[in-house]
Amino acid sequence: GINAEYGKQWYQRRVRADDDERVTKLNFKKDRIHFGSLEESKTIGEVPFPKPADEGEPMVEFSTAGDKSDTESDDSGEEDVSGVQTLVDEHQAQLWEELAKKKAARNIAVPTDDIRVKAMLREMEEPICLFGEGPYERRERLKKLLVAAGKLSGVTTHKDLVAEQEQMEDGDEGRISPRFGTTREQGRSNGPDSSLPSIQCHVPRHGLSLLGSGRRNQPQLNTLRNKISTSLSTLSTTNVLRSAIPALSYCNISPCSGYLATGSWSGLVKLWRLPSCNPVATLTGHNGRIGAVTFSPQAGLADNVACLSSCDSDGVVNLWSMSSTRPVAHLPGHGCRVARLNYHPSGRFLGTACYDHSWRFWDLETTNEILHQEGHSGPVYSISFHRDGSLLATGGLDSYCRVWDLRTGRAVLFLEGHLKSVLSCDFAPDGYHLGTGSEDNSCKIWDLRQHKSIYSIPAHNNMVTYCKFAGTPNNSMLLTASYDSTAKVWSHKGWMPLKSLSGHDNKVMCVDCSWDKKYIVTASYDRTF
């Protein structure tokens, strides 16, 4: 009994000791350690700092760390998203700016002469040569610098050098300039008036309707197409003449449809009478291969007046009359091959396409050069004038075609689309269509109003060497010649094949048609026409 009582007391003491220990632990107050002043803590937390608890009062702790961290994380997340969006917008803006600069650099024309390129770089206070840089890379760098400097007005070509050259040429007061007028400025202002004689000459002869050339309805177009098809169905080969000279390179019919001029790689120019194709004269004066021979729009008005021009691979351009077999005048200054030439509709001026990447505009009354323009990155191979005489088109071996304003001498349109060299170009009689023949076997039709190609004709199985429009604005057609030994006739505004002219044994170099569409002539590499 004693042991049981003792054990009960010991157990009770043990329980009380454990209870006292638990109470002590609950009422134990830890010392706080604060870093910095309490005022700063209040300012930072924006919450009054809790006072130390008295004895017996429960400890209540306020914590704002969690709320603050959540707010800061949200703010930082929003800032990160906005920062990324800003970077994306800046990157897109840079890409658009680079694309705009590339497009502007592609349209701008710079000199092709490396010496002039270096001179322009020196004027811009830029290094004229970088390590491992060639002439092509130097020209591209000059384009980028001109674009970056904002020296663009449309598509300018070495603006500062041209202005300086004009000042040097016009330095002498009272000097009469062999231009359109007495001075360059008067000539440029009077330039469009020079086309009035040609318009007055062409309107009564061709029956052109300049004001009433509106869009015809479909039945009328079908009627015209049927008439052309009927006339072409009766077309036959009237004469095939073979000469003992090398390949024929060019042919051209006179405005009166009474004569035919042919040029060959032997350097001879021959005149033939149409339609009998009897030889009239052999013109000697070239040593190189004939590139082109063209009648003046005023040919036949007088026998002693220069009414025919020709060019060759030696850079010689001769003017001929119908009364002499020797040239009556020369156009000096071409230091390289002249590929093509063409008369201005007025008959007073002549344009030449050169292998020095430039084209030139000549006054035949004074035999002086009016314009010498660069712009192509390759040799200029074809040249054509607009019917009103205000525009000029050039095609180059750089696969591009450019349209120039003769009143200012600047390029106003850049036509890009061919994959290979542009070998021929010609304006349509309606005035707003332009045809180009290329080495990529196609013929493209461009709309000058829309500044783009509206149709691509898969014309031949080989390169298209020549394309030409024939007829009037209301009744015209398109002719193409090719290395596949054929020439083809296409409808205008429908671009449907009307006739395929075959018969040559070798590539066809040129094709021409009389203004009344009565005769079509082709010149071939097999020495026949």
C-alpha positions in Angstrom: 0.0 0.0 0.0 2.9 2.4 0.8 4.5 1.8 -2.6 1.3 2.4 -4.4 0.7 5.7 -2.6 4.3 6.8 -3.3 4.0 6.1 -7.0 0.8 8.1 -7.3 2.4 11.2 -5.7 5.4 10.9 -8.0 3.2 10.8 -11.1 1.3 13.9 -10.0 4.6 15.9 -9.4 5.8 14.8 -12.8 2.6 16.0 -14.6 2.8 19.4 -12.8 6.4 19.8 -13.8 5.5 19.2 -17.5 2.7 21.7 -17.3 4.9 24.4 -15.9 7.5 23.7 -18.6 4.8 24.2 -21.3 3.6 27.5 -19.9 7.1 28.8 -19.6 7.8 28.0 -23.3 4.5 29.7 -24.3 5.3 32.9 -22.3 8.9 33.1 -23.5 9.7 36.4 -25.3 12.5 36.5 -27.9 14.7 39.5 -28.3 14.3 41.3 -31.7 17.3 42.6 -33.7 16.6 45.5 -36.1 19.0 46.8 -38.7 18.7 50.5 -39.5 16.3 53.0 -38.0 12.7 52.4 -37.4 11.7 55.5 -39.4 13.3 54.0 -42.6 11.5 50.7 -42.0 8.2 52.6 -41.7 8.9 54.6 -44.9 9.8 51.5 -46.9 7.0 49.3 -45.7 4.3 52.0 -45.6 3.0 50.1 -42.6 3.5 51.2 -38.9 6.0 49.0 -37.2 4.5 47.0 -34.4 5.3 47.8 -30.8 7.0 45.2 -28.5 4.4 43.2 -26.7 4.0 43.5 -22.9 4.0 40.6 -20.6 1.0 38.4 -21.0 0.0 40.0 -24.3 0.1 37.9 -27.4 2.7 38.6 -30.0 1.2 39.9 -33.2 3.6 40.2 -36.1 2.8 42.2 -39.3 4.6 41.1 -42.5 4.4 43.0 -45.8 7.2 41.2 -47.5 4.9 38.8 -49.4 2.7 41.6 -50.7 5.6 43.7 -51.8 7.3 40.9 -53.6 4.2 40.0 -55.4 3.7 43.6 -56.6 7.3 43.9 -57.6 7.1 40.7 -59.5 4.0 41.8 -61.4 5.6 45.2 -62.2 8.8 43.5 -63.4 6.8 41.1 -65.6 5.0 43.9 -67.2 8.2 45.8 -67.8 9.8 42.7 -69.3 6.9 42.2 -71.7 6.9 45.9 -72.8 10.7 45.8 -73.2 10.5 42.7 -75.5 7.7 44.3 -77.5 9.8 47.5 -77.9 12.8 45.4 -79.1 10.6 43.6 -81.6 9.1 46.9 -83.0 12.6 48.4 -83.3 13.8 45.3 -85.1 10.9 45.4 -87.5 11.5 49.1 -88.1 15.2 48.4 -88.9 14.2 45.7 -91.4 11.7 47.9 -93.2 14.3 50.7 -93.3 16.9 48.3 -94.7 14.4 47.1 -97.4 13.6 50.7 -98.3 17.3 51.5 -98.6 17.9 48.4 -100.8 15.1 49.3 -103.1 16.3 52.9 -103.3 19.9 51.7 -104.0 18.6 49.4 -106.7 16.8 52.3 -108.5 19.6 54.8 -108.1 22.1 55.1 -111.0 25.8 55.8 -110.3 28.7 56.3 -112.8 30.1 53.1 -114.2 33.6 54.6 -114.7 35.7 53.6 -111.7 37.6 56.9 -111.8 34.4 58.9 -111.4 33.2 56.6 -108.6 36.4 57.3 -106.7 35.9 61.1 -107.4 32.4 61.0 -105.9 33.6 59.1 -102.9 36.4 61.6 -102.4 33.9 64.5 -102.5 31.8 62.7 -99.9 34.9 62.5 -97.7 34.8 58.7 -97.8 37.7 56.3 -98.4 38.0 55.7 -102.1 39.2 52.1 -101.6 38.8 49.5 -99.0 40.8 46.3 -98.4 39.8 43.7 -100.9 37.3 46.0 -102.7 36.8 45.9 -106.5 35.0 48.3 -108.8 31.7 46.5 -108.4 31.9 46.6 -104.6 32.9 50.2 -104.7 29.9 51.2 -106.8 27.6 49.3 -104.4 29.2 51.1 -101.5 28.6 54.4 -103.3 25.0 53.6 -103.8 24.5 52.9 -100.1 26.2 56.1 -99.1 24.0 58.1 -101.5 20.9 56.5 -100.1 22.1 57.1 -96.5 22.9 60.7 -97.3 19.4 61.2 -98.8 20.9 62.4 -102.1 17.9 61.1 -104.2 15.5 63.0 -106.3 13.5 60.4 -108.1 16.4 58.3 -109.5 19.3 60.7 -109.8 22.6 59.9 -111.4 25.7 61.6 -109.9 23.8 64.9 -109.4 26.7 66.9 -108.2 29.0 65.9 -111.1 26.3 66.7 -113.7 25.7 70.1 -112.1 29.4 70.9 -112.0 29.8 69.8 -115.7 26.9 72.1 -116.7 28.5 75.0 -114.9 31.7 74.4 -116.7 30.1 74.0 -120.1 27.9 77.1 -119.7 30.7 79.2 -118.2 31.2 81.3 -121.3 28.6 84.0 -121.6 27.0 84.5 -124.9 28.1 81.1 -126.2 25.4 79.4 -128.4 24.9 75.8 -127.3 24.0 73.2 -130.0 21.0 72.1 -128.0 17.3 72.5 -128.5 17.7 76.3 -128.1 20.4 78.9 -127.6 21.2 77.7 -124.0 20.8 74.4 -122.2 17.9 75.7 -120.0 16.1 77.1 -123.1 16.7 73.8 -124.9 15.2 71.8 -122.1 12.2 74.1 -121.8 11.7 73.9 -125.6 12.4 70.2 -125.9 8.8 69.0 -126.0 8.0 71.5 -128.8 10.4 69.6 -131.0 7.9 66.7 -131.2 5.1 68.9 -132.7 6.5 68.6 -136.3 6.6 64.8 -136.0 3.0 64.8 -134.6 1.8 67.0 -137.5 3.6 64.7 -139.9 2.3 61.4 -138.5 -1.3 62.3 -137.8 -2.4 62.8 -141.4 -0.3 60.0 -142.8 -1.2 57.3 -140.3 -4.6 58.5 -139.3 -3.7 58.5 -135.6 -6.5 59.5 -133.2 -4.7 61.2 -130.3 -7.8 62.3 -128.5 -10.3 59.8 -129.4 -8.3 56.6 -128.8 -10.6 55.4 -126.1 -11.3 51.8 -125.1 -13.2 49.9 -127.8 -15.8 47.4 -127.0 -15.3 43.7 -127.5 -17.2 43.3 -130.9 -15.0 46.0 -132.5 -11.8 44.3 -131.2 -13.0 41.0 -132.5 -13.6 42.6 -135.9 -10.2 44.1 -136.0 -8.6 40.8 -134.9 -10.4 39.0 -137.7 -9.2 41.6 -140.3 -5.6 41.1 -139.2 -5.9 37.4 -139.2 -7.4 37.5 -142.7 -4.6 39.7 -144.0 -2.0 37.5 -142.4 -3.5 34.3 -143.8 -2.8 35.6 -147.3 0.8 36.5 -146.3 3.4 34.5 -148.2 7.2 34.7 -148.8 7.6 36.8 -151.9 11.4 37.0 -152.1 14.2 35.1 -150.5 17.6 36.7 -151.4 20.9 35.2 -150.5 24.1 37.2 -150.7 27.7 36.2 -150.7 28.3 38.4 -147.6 28.4 37.2 -143.9 25.3 37.1 -141.7 22.7 39.8 -141.9 22.3 41.7 -138.7 19.6 44.3 -139.3 16.8 45.3 -141.7 14.6 48.4 -141.8 11.8 49.6 -144.2 11.6 53.2 -145.2 8.6 55.3 -144.1 7.3 55.4 -147.6 7.6 51.5 -147.8 9.5 51.9 -151.1 13.0 50.9 -149.9 14.6 48.4 -147.6 18.0 48.8 -145.9 20.0 45.8 -144.6 23.2 45.6 -142.7 25.6 42.7 -142.3 28.6 41.7 -140.4 30.8 42.4 -143.4 30.4 46.2 -142.7 28.3 46.8 -145.8 24.9 48.5 -145.9 22.7 47.7 -148.9 19.5 49.4 -150.2 16.8 47.4 -152.0 13.6 48.5 -153.7 10.3 47.1 -152.5 8.4 45.0 -153.4 10.7 43.8 -156.2 13.7 43.5 -153.9 16.1 44.8 -156.6 19.4 46.2 -155.4 19.6 50.0 -155.5 23.0 50.8 -153.9 25.8 49.5 -151.7 27.0 51.9 -149.0 30.6 51.5 -147.9 32.1 53.2 -144.9 32.2 50.7 -142.1 35.0 48.2 -141.1 33.2 46.6 -138.2 30.1 44.6 -137.9 26.9 46.5 -138.6 24.8 46.8 -135.4 21.8 48.7 -136.9 20.7 50.7 -139.9 17.7 53.0 -139.7 15.7 55.3 -142.0 14.8 58.8 -140.8 11.1 59.6 -140.4 11.8 62.3 -143.1 13.4 59.9 -145.6 12.4 60.6 -149.2 11.8 64.3 -148.8 15.1 65.2 -150.4 17.8 63.1 -152.0 20.8 65.2 -150.8 19.7 65.2 -147.1 21.0 62.7 -144.6 18.1 60.3 -144.2 19.8 57.1 -143.1 22.1 56.2 -140.3 24.1 53.1 -139.3 26.5 52.0 -136.6 29.0 49.2 -136.1 31.1 47.4 -133.6 34.0 49.8 -133.9 31.9 52.7 -132.5 31.5 54.4 -135.9 28.1 56.1 -136.6 27.6 57.3 -140.2 24.9 59.4 -141.8 23.9 58.7 -145.4 21.9 60.3 -148.2 20.1 58.6 -151.1 22.3 60.4 -153.6 25.7 59.1 -152.4 27.3 55.8 -151.5 29.7 57.5 -149.1 28.7 58.8 -145.7 27.8 62.5 -145.6 28.6 62.9 -141.9 29.9 61.1 -138.8 29.0 61.3 -135.2 32.3 61.2 -133.3 32.9 60.3 -129.6 31.9 56.7 -129.4 34.9 54.8 -128.0 33.3 51.4 -128.0 30.7 49.3 -129.8 27.4 50.9 -130.7 24.8 48.2 -130.6 21.6 50.1 -131.8 20.5 53.5 -132.9 17.1 55.1 -133.5 15.7 58.3 -134.8 13.6 60.8 -132.8 10.1 61.1 -134.2 10.9 64.6 -135.4 13.8 63.3 -137.5 16.2 65.9 -136.1 17.7 63.9 -133.3 19.3 60.5 -133.0 19.8 58.2 -130.1 22.6 55.6 -129.8 23.0 52.7 -127.4 26.6 52.0 -126.5 28.6 49.2 -124.8 30.1 51.6 -122.3 26.9 51.3 -120.2 25.5 54.6 -121.6 23.3 56.1 -124.3 23.7 59.3 -126.2 21.4 61.9 -127.8 22.6 63.7 -130.9 21.5 66.8 -132.8 21.9 65.9 -136.4 21.8 69.5 -137.7 25.0 70.3 -135.8 26.3 66.7 -135.3 26.8 67.6 -131.6 26.0 65.5 -128.5 23.1 66.8 -126.4 22.9 64.1 -123.7 25.3 61.4 -122.5 23.5 59.4 -119.8 24.7 56.5 -117.7 22.4 54.3 -115.6 22.8 50.7 -116.6 25.2 48.3 -114.9 25.9 46.6 -118.2 26.1 47.4 -121.9 23.1 49.2 -123.4 21.8 47.1 -126.3 18.5 48.6 -127.4 16.9 52.0 -127.7 13.5 53.3 -128.7 11.6 56.6 -128.7 8.0 57.3 -127.7 5.7 58.4 -130.5 5.4 61.9 -129.0 9.2 62.3 -128.6 9.1 63.0 -124.9 10.3 59.6 -123.6 13.1 57.2 -124.4 13.4 53.5 -123.4 16.7 51.6 -123.2 17.3 47.9 -122.6 20.6 46.6 -121.3 22.5 43.4 -120.9 22.0 43.8 -117.2 18.5 42.4 -117.7 16.8 45.8 -116.9 14.9 48.3 -118.9 14.8 52.0 -118.1 12.5 54.8 -119.3 14.0 58.3 -119.6 12.5 61.8 -119.7 14.2 63.6 -122.6 13.3 67.0 -121.1 15.4 66.4 -118.0 17.6 63.5 -119.1 16.7 61.5 -116.0 15.3 58.0 -115.6 11.6 58.1 -114.6 10.8 54.4 -114.7 12.8 51.3 -113.8 11.5 48.0 -115.3 12.7 44.8 -113.6 11.4 41.4 -114.5 13.5 39.7 -117.1 15.9 37.0 -116.0 18.5 37.7 -118.7 19.6 40.4 -121.1 17.1 42.7 -122.7 17.9 42.7 -126.4 15.0 44.8 -127.8 12.4 47.3 -126.7 9.7 49.3 -128.5 6.8 51.6 -127.6 3.3 50.6 -128.7 1.3 53.0 -130.9 -1.2 53.6 -128.1 1.5 55.3 -126.1 1.2 53.5 -122.8 2.4 50.0 -123.6 6.1 49.0 -123.9 7.3 45.6 -125.3 10.7 44.1 -124.4 12.4 41.0 -125.9 14.9 39.2 -123.8 17.4 36.4 -123.9 15.2 34.4 -121.5 13.0 33.5 -124.5 10.1 35.7 -123.4 8.6 39.0 -124.5 7.1 41.2 -121.7 4.4 43.8 -122.0 4.7 46.8 -119.6 2.0 49.3 -118.7 3.6 52.7 -118.2 0.6 53.8 -116.2 0.8 51.0 -113.7 4.6 50.9 -113.7 4.7 47.1 -114.0 4.5 44.1 -116.4 1.0 43.2 -117.3 1.7 40.2 -119.5 4.6 37.9 -120.3 4.5 36.1 -123.6 6.3 32.8 -123.8 7.1 33.7 -127.3 9.9 31.4 -128.6 12.0 28.4 -127.8 15.2 30.5 -127.9 16.2 34.1 -127.2 14.0 36.9 -128.6 16.3 39.1 -130.6 13.9 41.7 -131.7 10.3 43.0 -131.0 8.4 45.7 -132.8 4.9 47.2 -132.8 3.3 47.9 -136.1 0.1 49.8 -137.1 -2.0 52.5 -135.6 -3.3 52.9 -132.0 -6.6 51.4 -133.1 -5.2 48.6 -135.3 -1.8 47.4 -134.3 0.1 44.1 -133.8 3.4 42.9 -132.2 6.2 41.3 -134.1 9.0 39.1 -132.5 12.1 37.5 -134.0 14.1 34.7 -132.3 17.1 32.5 -132.5 14.7 29.6 -133.1 14.7 30.5 -136.8 11.1 32.0 -136.7 9.3 35.3 -136.5 5.8 35.6 -135.0 2.9 38.0 -135.1 0.9 38.7 -132.0 -2.4 40.6 -131.5 -2.1 43.8 -129.6 -4.0 43.9 -126.3 -4.9 40.3 -126.6 -1.4 38.9 -127.0 -2.7 35.9 -129.0 -0.5 34.3 -131.7 -1.7 35.3 -135.1 1.0 33.9 -137.4 4.3 32.1 -137.3 6.7 33.0 -140.1 9.1 30.2 -140.8 11.5 29.6 -143.6 14.9 30.6 -142.5 17.6 27.9 -141.9 19.3 29.8 -139.0 18.5 32.3 -136.3 16.5 35.4 -137.2 18.3 38.6 -136.2 15.7 41.3 -137.0 12.2 41.8 -138.1 10.4 44.9 -139.5 7.0 45.9 -140.9 5.9 48.7 -143.1 3.6 51.3 -141.6 0.7 50.1 -143.7 1.3 46.5 -142.6 1.7 45.4 -146.2 5.2 44.0 -145.9 7.1 42.1 -143.2 10.8 41.7 -143.6 13.1 39.4 -141.6 16.9 39.3 -141.7 18.6 36.1 -140.7 22.0 34.7 -139.8 21.8 32.4 -142.9 22.5 35.5 -145.0 18.9 35.8 -146.4 16.0 38.2 -145.9 
